């Protein structure tokens, strides 16, 4: 009988952690290569070419490149493709490549071509980005100190998001990760899991939304 924390016969922790490193590297390379006026479709082409350069043989989930008001949208929601990337815009990347048979998944939010503007909008972008990272770390710290089920961890994340003045989007609720494909072990979200997630095998996703403005921030990584 398979269990939700099983891995495949080909699972290799070193290869898996290397896939994480390459995924984070790819996000930074992509972020450094963005250009003003890009559409999200342009960004997807850049993501694909960057992953190919790094040696990704496939991707296990569709890449996401969201900016402006689209940063409020969860994974399956469709972007408004009419908007273009502009200086001092908020955006996030969420990529799921496969390297050497092992899955990567990483997402982070940035400000594009930030020219150290002191505008109110840029200050709000900086704040929401910081809070998305803070909520992520608060949840990981809670998991380490007070081991809790995935369901309880997302309740904790929602509470902390609210305390910090933001709304947590529970449609982005974490998932398994492993050697490809992890779905043979578990397809559901972390928020549905009633046991304590094991180290290195789960992705924690935090997508928060500003309470009054049409902006969001996303951060995800392995719980480790």
C-alpha positions as CSV (number, residue, x, y, z in Angstrom):
1,X,0.0,0.0,0.0
2,X,1.4,3.4,-1.0
3,X,1.7,6.2,1.5
4,X,1.8,9.9,1.0
5,X,5.5,10.1,2.0
6,X,6.7,7.4,-0.3
7,X,9.3,8.2,-3.0
8,X,10.1,6.3,-6.2
9,X,12.9,3.7,-6.6
10,X,15.0,6.2,-8.5
11,X,14.8,8.9,-5.8
12,X,18.2,10.3,-4.8
13,X,18.3,13.1,-2.2
14,X,21.4,14.7,-3.6
15,X,19.9,14.9,-7.1
16,X,16.7,16.2,-5.7
17,X,18.4,19.0,-3.7
18,X,20.5,19.8,-6.8
19,X,17.2,20.2,-8.8
20,X,16.1,22.7,-6.1
21,X,19.3,24.6,-6.5
22,X,19.0,24.7,-10.3
23,X,15.3,25.8,-10.0
24,X,16.2,28.7,-7.8
25,X,19.1,29.6,-10.1
26,X,16.7,29.6,-13.0
27,X,14.3,32.0,-11.3
28,X,17.1,34.4,-10.7
29,X,18.4,34.1,-14.3
30,X,15.0,34.7,-15.7
31,X,14.4,37.7,-13.4
32,X,17.6,39.2,-14.5
33,X,16.7,38.8,-18.2
34,X,13.2,40.4,-18.2
35,X,12.7,43.4,-20.4
36,X,10.2,46.3,-20.1
37,X,7.2,45.8,-22.4
38,X,7.2,42.0,-22.2
39,X,3.9,40.2,-22.1
40,X,3.4,37.2,-19.9
41,X,3.7,35.0,-23.0
42,X,7.1,36.6,-23.7
43,X,8.1,35.6,-20.2
44,X,7.1,32.0,-20.8
45,X,9.3,31.8,-23.8
46,X,12.2,33.1,-21.7
47,X,11.5,30.6,-18.9
48,X,11.5,27.7,-21.4
49,X,14.8,28.8,-23.0
50,X,16.5,29.3,-19.6
51,X,15.4,25.9,-18.3
52,X,16.7,24.3,-21.5
53,X,20.1,26.0,-21.0
54,X,20.3,24.7,-17.5
55,X,19.5,21.1,-18.7
56,X,15.9,20.6,-17.7
57,X,14.5,17.7,-19.7
58,X,10.9,18.5,-19.0
59,X,8.6,20.4,-16.6
60,X,6.1,18.7,-14.3
61,X,3.8,21.7,-14.1
62,X,3.1,24.7,-16.3
63,X,5.2,27.7,-15.6
64,X,3.7,30.9,-14.2
65,X,4.8,34.4,-14.8
66,X,2.4,36.9,-13.3
67,X,2.7,40.7,-13.0
68,X,0.6,43.7,-12.0
69,X,-2.9,42.8,-11.1
70,X,-2.3,39.2,-12.2
71,X,-0.2,38.6,-9.1
72,X,-3.5,38.1,-7.2
73,X,-4.4,35.1,-9.3
74,X,-3.9,31.5,-8.1
75,X,-2.4,28.7,-10.2
76,X,-5.4,27.8,-12.4
77,X,-6.8,31.3,-12.9
78,X,-6.3,32.9,-16.2
79,X,-4.2,36.1,-16.5
80,X,-5.3,39.3,-18.2
81,X,-2.8,39.0,-21.1
82,X,-3.4,42.6,-22.3
83,X,-1.1,44.2,-19.7
84,X,2.7,44.6,-20.3
85,X,5.6,44.6,-17.8
86,X,6.7,48.1,-16.8
87,X,9.4,49.6,-14.6
88,X,8.6,49.4,-10.9
89,X,6.0,46.7,-11.5
90,X,5.5,43.8,-9.2
91,X,5.7,40.3,-10.6
92,X,6.3,36.7,-9.6
93,X,7.7,33.5,-11.2
94,X,6.6,30.0,-10.4
95,X,8.4,27.2,-12.2
96,X,8.3,23.4,-12.0
97,X,11.2,21.9,-14.0
98,X,12.5,18.4,-13.9
99,X,16.3,17.9,-13.6
100,X,17.8,14.5,-13.9
101,X,14.5,12.8,-13.1
102,X,13.8,14.9,-10.0
103,X,11.3,17.7,-9.6
104,X,12.0,21.3,-8.7
105,X,9.5,23.9,-7.7
106,X,10.2,27.4,-6.6
107,X,8.4,30.7,-6.7
108,X,9.3,34.2,-5.7
109,X,8.0,37.8,-6.1
110,X,10.1,40.8,-7.3
111,X,9.9,44.4,-8.4
112,X,11.0,44.8,-12.0
113,X,13.7,47.3,-12.9
114,X,13.3,49.0,-9.5
115,X,14.9,52.4,-9.7
116,X,14.6,53.0,-5.9
117,X,11.4,54.9,-6.4
118,X,9.9,56.2,-3.3
119,X,6.4,56.0,-4.7
120,X,3.6,54.7,-2.5
121,X,3.0,51.8,-4.9
122,X,6.6,50.6,-4.8
123,X,6.6,50.8,-1.0
124,X,3.5,48.6,-0.9
125,X,5.2,46.2,-3.3
126,X,8.2,45.9,-1.0
127,X,6.0,45.4,2.0
128,X,3.8,42.7,0.5
129,X,6.9,40.8,-0.8
130,X,8.4,40.9,2.6
131,X,5.3,39.7,4.3
132,X,5.0,36.7,1.8
133,X,8.4,35.6,2.8
134,X,7.8,36.3,6.5
135,X,4.6,34.1,6.5
136,X,6.5,31.3,4.8
137,X,9.2,31.4,7.4
138,X,6.8,31.6,10.3
139,X,5.0,28.5,9.0
140,X,8.3,26.6,8.6
141,X,9.4,27.7,12.1
142,X,6.1,26.5,13.5
143,X,6.5,23.1,11.7
144,X,9.9,22.7,13.3
145,X,9.0,23.7,16.8
146,X,5.5,22.3,17.0
147,X,5.1,19.6,14.3
148,X,1.6,20.0,12.9
149,X,-0.5,18.5,10.1
150,X,-0.5,20.2,6.7
151,X,-4.1,21.3,7.4
152,X,-3.0,23.0,10.7
153,X,-0.1,24.6,9.1
154,X,-2.3,26.4,6.6
155,X,-4.7,27.5,9.3
156,X,-1.6,28.9,11.0
157,X,-0.5,30.6,7.8
158,X,-4.0,32.2,7.3
159,X,-3.9,33.5,10.9
160,X,-0.5,35.0,10.5
161,X,-1.3,36.6,7.1
162,X,-4.4,38.2,8.7
163,X,-2.4,39.5,11.7
164,X,0.1,41.1,9.2
165,X,-2.8,42.8,7.3
166,X,-3.1,40.5,4.3
167,X,-5.4,37.8,2.9
168,X,-4.1,34.3,2.3
169,X,-5.3,32.6,-0.9
170,X,-6.0,29.1,0.2
171,X,-6.3,27.9,-3.4
172,X,-2.5,27.8,-3.4
173,X,-2.1,25.2,-0.6
174,X,1.1,23.3,-1.1
175,X,1.8,19.8,-2.5
176,X,4.2,16.9,-2.6
177,X,7.5,16.9,-4.5
178,X,9.8,14.0,-5.4
179,X,11.4,12.2,-8.2
180,X,9.2,12.5,-11.2
181,X,6.2,12.0,-11.0
182,X,5.3,12.6,-7.4
183,X,1.6,12.3,-8.2
184,X,1.8,8.5,-8.1
185,X,2.2,8.9,-4.3
186,X,-0.1,11.8,-3.6
187,X,-2.0,14.3,-5.8
188,X,-3.7,16.5,-3.2
189,X,-2.7,19.7,-1.5
190,X,-0.6,20.0,1.7
191,X,-3.6,21.7,3.3
192,X,-5.5,18.4,3.0
193,X,-2.9,16.4,4.8
194,X,-3.8,15.3,8.4
195,X,-0.3,14.1,9.2
196,X,2.9,16.0,9.8
197,X,4.7,16.7,6.5
198,X,8.1,15.1,6.3
199,X,11.3,17.1,5.7
200,X,12.2,17.8,2.0
201,X,9.1,16.2,0.5
202,X,6.6,19.0,0.6
203,X,6.3,22.4,-1.0
204,X,4.8,25.2,1.1
205,X,3.0,27.8,-1.1
206,X,2.1,31.3,0.3
207,X,0.1,33.6,-1.9
208,X,-1.2,36.7,-0.2
209,X,-3.3,39.6,-1.4
210,X,-3.4,43.2,-0.4
211,X,-6.6,44.0,1.5
212,X,-7.5,47.0,-0.7
213,X,-5.2,47.0,-3.8
214,X,-5.2,44.6,-6.7
215,X,-1.7,43.2,-6.0
216,X,-0.4,40.0,-4.5
217,X,2.9,38.3,-3.6
218,X,3.9,34.7,-3.8
219,X,6.6,32.6,-2.3
220,X,7.2,28.9,-2.3
221,X,9.9,26.4,-1.5
222,X,10.6,23.0,0.0
223,X,9.9,22.6,3.7
224,X,13.4,21.6,4.9
